Amino acid sequence: MIINVITSIPDILDAANHGILGHAIKNKQITLNIIPLRAFSDRADGRIDDRPYGGGAGMVIQPHVMSKAIASIGKSHFIELCPKGQRLNQKLARSFAKKDNITLICGRYEGIDARIEPLIDQKVSIGDYVLSGGELPALIMIDAIGRLIPGVIKTESVENDSFENGLLDHEHYTRPENWEENKVPSVLLEGNHQKIEDYRLMQSLGKTWLNRPDLLLNRKLNERELALLVKFMQNHQRRGEDYD
Ligand code: ADE
């Protein structure tokens, strides 16, 4: 998959060259093209922004600079990162992971001149807060999309992730078995795979109910899930514990 990023601060995108993403780039599962916006400035000082018409604070990225940067890429799916966009979630990340070529456009300052809108396919926000630019959101997009590209990580890991089945992921444990008086739940040590699956699903349902009840409103529960959630709720109410 090709991911292009148009940015006025290319150095921030260096962070993509580490960890799982870094591997995926080295293995050519992701081709990351960083396009420095300043290269398209028509001013001697390399500036790409100007004061807003109508007055007000902040600066606005000039339309001809951005349009030249966009034109330099050719055919792609152009996504502007800005707080006004559609909120990023796992489903949206999955839809981007299916594409061959996407371009992330990072705004800065007060934004980009509104006249470039016809050149943009979609606007995406990573949450209801304002950052000083689109570079960190672009990194978040690249990470969320990159790990969904087949072969980048084990499919099984992706399938069990939070949000993949509309629920939060269950808890995970590793050695040592006893740590500072805290024991690993015994069901995980007994080797009964059906019981382990039930336990993990119950934890997923229970944690979602406690921390993100809104997710349950948008998801139908089957009979098994409903029974496990009721069991979690009963244990929770009875002893403030998750499982016996
Ligand atoms: N740029 C500034 N804030 C942003 C946000 N919340 N999401 C995406 N891009 C942004």
Residues whose N, C-alpha, C, O or C-beta is under 5 A from the ligand:
A	BS01	ADE	L81 C82 P83 V124 S125 I126 G127 Y129 V130 L131 S132 G133 G134 P137
